[in-house]
């Protein structure tokens, strides 16, 4: 167990290194107002903390930097997140949620952007899984004699548009009848179930009332093309590359490649845990992330997990501020999305 003096010195070194990105020496620590120990005493403690694995000594430097173990201890035991953000942060976040936004995706996209702006890190938001989304309304509008646009409105307020081919000889009245049948029978159905339900619940009725039955089913299948996945929203995608840890071209290349791997982003950022989760360096189980930390929080509707919002930054991240901003923002998202879902029922 670390002594009180070691805890104080470890916290001072982590705080100074987060701020300066330069190895921290004993003389620098001794000049802090909250430290009353001599440089010699601090050097001895720093040496002990290094032996215990909480600090590391970079080559050709007299100072120390936190190790992954040191950051982990700092986050778990020495950090008190800001319960009250500064006024400008609160104003910025509240202004986002004060807007009367009609679509879930717009809330999520703007949340990702404001999170990256406030923290200067890269933000990543996993949108609601589509299998939790249901059909609210369908409309098919003819544009020409053989083409039209299918407009799908979901329970989340999302509006999807698909260009479709209208079967030869199908008139406007048949399209209207088909749309009425679909809205009556399929409203509230999961978006992933729609294509199956067309054949199991709607096909026979359509066959009785419309011509070109086979071509019509093909058109409907085209309209309801959906995949089971979560949409990924980035904010400040290149912010992390402004950090001094990422001047190495190879590190930048690995992270850029990672951003293109949706499955990997889901693996790194998806979280079912309520509250804040912090994964540091190698805890992310991916080589390109060895010098990165990921902080995530979930947002919910009526207590049901809807998605994850997170921050990607260096292990030398300003954890206190980042956690405070993320916690406040995720709670604002939960409240706003709950209200939006209720309006769209």
C-alpha positions as CSV (number, residue, x, y, z in Angstrom):
1,X,0.0,0.0,0.0
2,X,1.3,3.5,-0.9
3,X,2.0,5.9,1.9
4,X,0.2,9.3,2.1
5,X,3.4,11.0,0.9
6,X,3.8,8.7,-2.1
7,X,0.1,9.3,-3.0
8,X,0.7,13.0,-2.9
9,X,3.8,12.8,-5.0
10,X,2.2,10.4,-7.5
11,X,-0.8,12.7,-7.9
12,X,1.5,15.7,-8.4
13,X,3.5,14.0,-11.1
14,X,0.5,12.8,-13.0
15,X,-1.1,16.3,-12.8
16,X,2.1,18.0,-14.0
17,X,2.7,15.5,-16.8
18,X,-0.9,15.8,-18.1
19,X,-0.4,19.6,-18.2
20,X,3.1,19.7,-19.7
21,X,3.7,16.5,-21.6
22,X,7.3,16.7,-20.2
23,X,9.0,14.3,-17.7
24,X,8.6,15.7,-14.2
25,X,11.6,16.1,-11.9
26,X,11.8,16.3,-8.1
27,X,12.7,20.0,-8.1
28,X,9.5,20.8,-10.1
29,X,7.4,18.8,-7.7
30,X,9.0,20.5,-4.6
31,X,7.9,23.9,-6.0
32,X,4.2,23.1,-5.8
33,X,2.2,24.8,-3.1
34,X,0.7,21.5,-1.9
35,X,4.1,19.8,-1.5
36,X,6.3,20.6,1.5
37,X,9.0,18.0,1.0
38,X,12.6,18.6,-0.1
39,X,13.8,17.6,-3.6
40,X,16.0,14.9,-2.0
41,X,13.0,13.3,-0.2
42,X,10.9,13.5,-3.4
43,X,13.7,11.9,-5.4
44,X,13.8,9.0,-3.0
45,X,10.0,8.5,-3.2
46,X,10.0,8.8,-7.0
47,X,12.6,6.0,-7.1
48,X,10.4,3.9,-4.9
49,X,7.3,4.6,-7.0
50,X,9.3,3.6,-10.1
51,X,10.3,0.3,-8.5
52,X,6.6,-0.3,-7.6
53,X,5.7,0.2,-11.3
54,X,3.7,3.5,-10.9
55,X,6.3,5.7,-12.7
56,X,8.7,5.3,-15.6
57,X,11.9,7.0,-16.4
58,X,12.3,7.9,-20.1
59,X,15.7,7.6,-21.7
60,X,18.1,10.5,-21.2
61,X,15.8,12.2,-18.7
62,X,16.1,12.9,-15.0
63,X,12.4,13.2,-14.6
64,X,9.6,10.6,-14.4
65,X,6.4,10.0,-16.3
66,X,3.4,8.0,-15.1
67,X,3.2,4.3,-16.2
68,X,-0.1,2.7,-17.2
69,X,-0.3,1.3,-13.6
70,X,0.2,4.9,-12.3
71,X,-2.6,6.3,-14.5
72,X,-4.9,3.4,-13.4
73,X,-4.3,4.1,-9.8
74,X,-4.7,7.9,-10.4
75,X,-8.1,7.4,-12.1
76,X,-9.4,4.8,-9.6
77,X,-8.2,6.4,-6.3
78,X,-6.9,9.9,-6.7
79,X,-9.3,11.5,-9.1
80,X,-12.3,13.6,-8.0
81,X,-14.2,14.5,-11.2
82,X,-15.5,18.0,-11.5
83,X,-19.0,17.9,-10.2
84,X,-19.6,21.4,-11.5
85,X,-18.3,22.3,-14.9
86,X,-17.3,25.9,-15.7
87,X,-20.1,28.1,-16.9
88,X,-19.1,28.2,-20.5
89,X,-19.1,24.4,-20.8
90,X,-22.6,24.3,-19.2
91,X,-23.9,27.0,-21.5
92,X,-22.5,25.1,-24.6
93,X,-24.0,21.8,-23.6
94,X,-27.4,23.3,-22.6
95,X,-27.6,25.2,-25.8
96,X,-27.4,21.9,-27.7
97,X,-30.3,20.4,-25.8
98,X,-32.3,23.6,-25.8
99,X,-32.8,23.2,-29.6
100,X,-36.0,21.5,-30.7
101,X,-34.3,18.8,-32.6
102,X,-36.6,16.3,-34.4
103,X,-34.2,13.4,-35.2
104,X,-32.2,11.2,-32.9
105,X,-29.3,11.2,-35.3
106,X,-29.1,14.9,-35.2
107,X,-28.9,14.9,-31.4
108,X,-26.1,12.3,-31.5
109,X,-24.1,13.9,-34.3
110,X,-24.2,17.3,-32.5
111,X,-23.3,15.7,-29.2
112,X,-20.2,14.1,-30.8
113,X,-19.1,17.5,-32.2
114,X,-19.6,19.4,-28.9
115,X,-17.8,16.8,-26.9
116,X,-14.7,17.0,-29.2
117,X,-14.9,20.8,-29.1
118,X,-15.0,20.9,-25.3
119,X,-12.3,18.3,-24.7
120,X,-10.0,18.8,-27.8
121,X,-10.0,15.0,-28.1
122,X,-11.6,12.7,-30.6
123,X,-15.2,11.8,-29.7
124,X,-17.0,8.7,-31.0
125,X,-20.7,7.9,-30.5
126,X,-22.4,4.6,-31.3
127,X,-25.9,5.4,-32.4
128,X,-29.0,3.3,-31.4
129,X,-29.0,-0.2,-32.8
130,X,-31.4,-0.5,-35.6
131,X,-33.1,-3.6,-34.1
132,X,-34.4,-1.4,-31.4
133,X,-36.0,0.9,-34.0
134,X,-39.5,0.4,-35.3
135,X,-41.5,1.7,-38.2
136,X,-43.6,4.7,-37.6
137,X,-44.8,5.6,-41.1
138,X,-44.1,4.7,-44.7
139,X,-44.7,6.8,-47.8
140,X,-44.0,6.0,-51.5
141,X,-43.9,9.0,-53.8
142,X,-43.8,8.4,-57.6
143,X,-41.2,10.6,-59.4
144,X,-41.5,9.3,-62.9
145,X,-43.5,6.6,-64.6
146,X,-41.0,3.9,-63.5
147,X,-39.3,5.3,-60.4
148,X,-40.1,6.8,-57.0
149,X,-38.8,7.4,-53.6
150,X,-39.8,5.5,-50.5
151,X,-39.7,7.6,-47.3
152,X,-39.5,5.6,-44.0
153,X,-40.0,7.4,-40.7
154,X,-38.8,5.4,-37.6
155,X,-39.7,5.5,-34.0
156,X,-36.5,7.4,-33.3
157,X,-37.6,10.2,-35.6
158,X,-35.1,9.2,-38.3
159,X,-36.1,9.7,-41.9
160,X,-34.7,7.2,-44.4
161,X,-35.1,7.8,-48.2
162,X,-34.7,5.0,-50.8
163,X,-35.0,5.3,-54.5
164,X,-37.2,2.5,-55.8
165,X,-38.3,1.1,-59.2
166,X,-42.1,1.2,-59.7
167,X,-43.4,-1.9,-61.6
168,X,-44.6,-1.3,-65.1
169,X,-48.3,-0.5,-65.3
170,X,-48.7,0.2,-61.5
171,X,-50.9,3.3,-61.1
172,X,-51.0,5.8,-58.3
173,X,-54.2,4.3,-56.7
174,X,-52.5,1.0,-56.3
175,X,-49.5,2.6,-54.7
176,X,-51.7,4.4,-52.3
177,X,-53.6,1.2,-51.4
178,X,-50.3,-0.7,-50.9
179,X,-49.0,2.1,-48.6
180,X,-52.2,2.1,-46.5
181,X,-52.0,-1.7,-46.1
182,X,-48.3,-1.5,-45.1
183,X,-48.9,1.3,-42.6
184,X,-51.8,-0.5,-41.1
185,X,-50.1,-3.9,-40.7
186,X,-46.5,-3.0,-40.1
187,X,-46.5,0.1,-37.9
188,X,-44.5,-0.7,-34.8
189,X,-42.6,-3.6,-36.3
190,X,-38.9,-3.8,-35.8
191,X,-36.9,-2.4,-38.8
192,X,-35.0,-5.7,-39.0
193,X,-38.2,-7.7,-39.2
194,X,-39.9,-5.7,-41.9
195,X,-38.9,-7.7,-44.9
196,X,-39.9,-11.0,-43.2
197,X,-43.3,-9.5,-42.1
198,X,-44.0,-8.4,-45.7
199,X,-44.1,-12.0,-46.7
200,X,-45.7,-13.4,-43.6
201,X,-48.4,-10.8,-42.8
202,X,-48.9,-8.6,-45.9
203,X,-48.2,-10.5,-49.0
204,X,-51.6,-12.3,-49.4
205,X,-53.5,-9.0,-48.9
206,X,-51.3,-7.2,-51.5
207,X,-51.9,-10.1,-54.0
208,X,-55.7,-9.7,-53.6
209,X,-55.7,-5.9,-54.3
210,X,-52.8,-5.2,-56.7
211,X,-51.4,-6.2,-60.0
212,X,-47.7,-7.0,-60.7
213,X,-47.5,-8.7,-57.4
214,X,-44.0,-10.2,-57.8
215,X,-42.5,-6.9,-59.0
216,X,-44.2,-5.1,-56.1
217,X,-42.6,-7.4,-53.5
218,X,-39.2,-6.7,-55.1
219,X,-39.8,-3.0,-54.8
220,X,-40.7,-3.4,-51.1
221,X,-37.6,-5.5,-50.4
222,X,-35.6,-2.7,-52.0
223,X,-37.3,-0.1,-49.7
224,X,-36.5,-2.0,-46.5
225,X,-32.9,-2.8,-46.9
226,X,-31.5,-2.6,-43.4
227,X,-28.5,-4.1,-41.6
228,X,-28.1,-5.0,-38.0
229,X,-25.5,-2.5,-36.9
230,X,-24.9,0.7,-35.0
231,X,-24.1,3.9,-36.8
232,X,-20.8,5.5,-35.8
233,X,-20.5,9.3,-35.4
234,X,-17.1,11.0,-35.0
235,X,-16.3,14.4,-33.7
236,X,-12.8,16.0,-34.1
237,X,-11.5,12.9,-35.8
238,X,-8.0,14.4,-36.2
239,X,-7.8,16.0,-32.8
240,X,-5.8,13.2,-31.3
241,X,-3.1,13.7,-33.8
242,X,-2.3,17.2,-32.4
243,X,-1.1,15.6,-29.2
244,X,2.7,15.3,-28.9
245,X,2.5,11.5,-28.4
246,X,1.3,11.1,-32.0
247,X,4.1,12.7,-34.0
248,X,5.2,9.3,-35.1
249,X,3.8,8.6,-38.6
250,X,3.4,4.9,-38.0
251,X,1.2,5.5,-34.9
252,X,-1.0,7.9,-36.9
253,X,-1.3,5.4,-39.7
254,X,-2.4,2.6,-37.3
255,X,-5.1,4.9,-35.7
256,X,-6.4,6.0,-39.1
257,X,-6.7,2.4,-40.2
258,X,-8.5,1.6,-37.0
259,X,-11.1,4.4,-37.6
260,X,-12.1,2.6,-40.8
261,X,-12.8,-0.7,-39.0
262,X,-16.4,-0.5,-37.8
263,X,-16.3,-3.8,-35.9
264,X,-13.1,-2.7,-34.1
265,X,-14.6,0.7,-33.1
266,X,-17.7,-1.2,-31.7
267,X,-15.4,-3.5,-29.8
268,X,-13.4,-0.6,-28.3
269,X,-16.3,1.8,-27.5
270,X,-19.4,-0.3,-26.9
271,X,-20.3,-0.5,-23.3
272,X,-23.3,-1.9,-21.4
273,X,-22.2,-0.5,-18.0
274,X,-24.0,2.4,-16.6
275,X,-21.9,5.4,-15.5
276,X,-18.3,6.2,-16.7
277,X,-15.8,3.5,-17.9
278,X,-12.1,4.3,-18.4
279,X,-9.8,2.0,-20.3
280,X,-6.1,2.9,-20.3
281,X,-3.4,1.9,-22.8
282,X,-3.1,-1.8,-23.1
283,X,-6.4,-2.4,-21.4
284,X,-7.9,-1.6,-24.8
285,X,-6.3,-4.9,-26.2
286,X,-5.2,-3.3,-29.5
287,X,-1.6,-2.3,-30.3
288,X,-2.5,1.0,-31.9
289,X,-4.2,2.0,-28.6
290,X,-1.2,1.3,-26.3
291,X,-0.7,5.1,-25.8
292,X,-4.4,5.9,-25.8
293,X,-7.2,6.0,-23.3
294,X,-10.9,5.6,-23.9
295,X,-13.6,7.0,-21.6
296,X,-17.2,6.0,-22.3
297,X,-20.6,6.6,-20.9
298,X,-23.9,5.1,-22.0
299,X,-27.1,7.0,-22.8
300,X,-30.5,5.4,-22.3
301,X,-34.2,5.8,-22.8
302,X,-36.5,4.6,-20.0
303,X,-33.6,2.8,-18.5
304,X,-32.9,0.8,-21.7
305,X,-29.4,1.0,-23.2
306,X,-29.5,3.0,-26.4
307,X,-25.9,3.7,-27.3
308,X,-22.4,4.7,-26.1
309,X,-20.6,8.1,-26.2
310,X,-16.9,8.2,-25.7
311,X,-13.6,10.1,-25.9
312,X,-10.4,8.9,-27.4
313,X,-7.3,10.6,-26.2
314,X,-3.7,10.0,-25.1
315,X,-3.0,8.2,-21.8
316,X,-1.8,11.6,-20.7
317,X,-5.5,12.7,-20.9
318,X,-7.0,15.4,-18.7
319,X,-9.2,12.8,-17.0
320,X,-10.8,15.1,-14.5
321,X,-12.2,17.5,-17.0
322,X,-12.9,14.8,-19.6
323,X,-15.0,12.7,-17.2
324,X,-16.9,15.7,-16.0
325,X,-17.8,16.8,-19.5
326,X,-18.7,13.3,-20.6
327,X,-20.9,12.6,-17.6
328,X,-22.8,15.9,-17.9
329,X,-23.3,15.4,-21.7
330,X,-24.4,11.8,-21.5
331,X,-27.1,12.7,-18.9
332,X,-28.3,15.5,-21.2
333,X,-28.5,13.1,-24.1
334,X,-30.5,10.7,-22.0
335,X,-33.0,13.4,-21.0
336,X,-33.3,14.8,-24.6
337,X,-33.7,11.5,-26.3
338,X,-36.3,10.3,-23.8
339,X,-38.4,13.3,-24.6
340,X,-37.8,12.8,-28.3
341,X,-38.9,9.2,-28.2
342,X,-42.0,10.0,-26.3
343,X,-43.0,12.7,-28.9
344,X,-42.4,10.1,-31.7
345,X,-44.5,7.4,-30.2
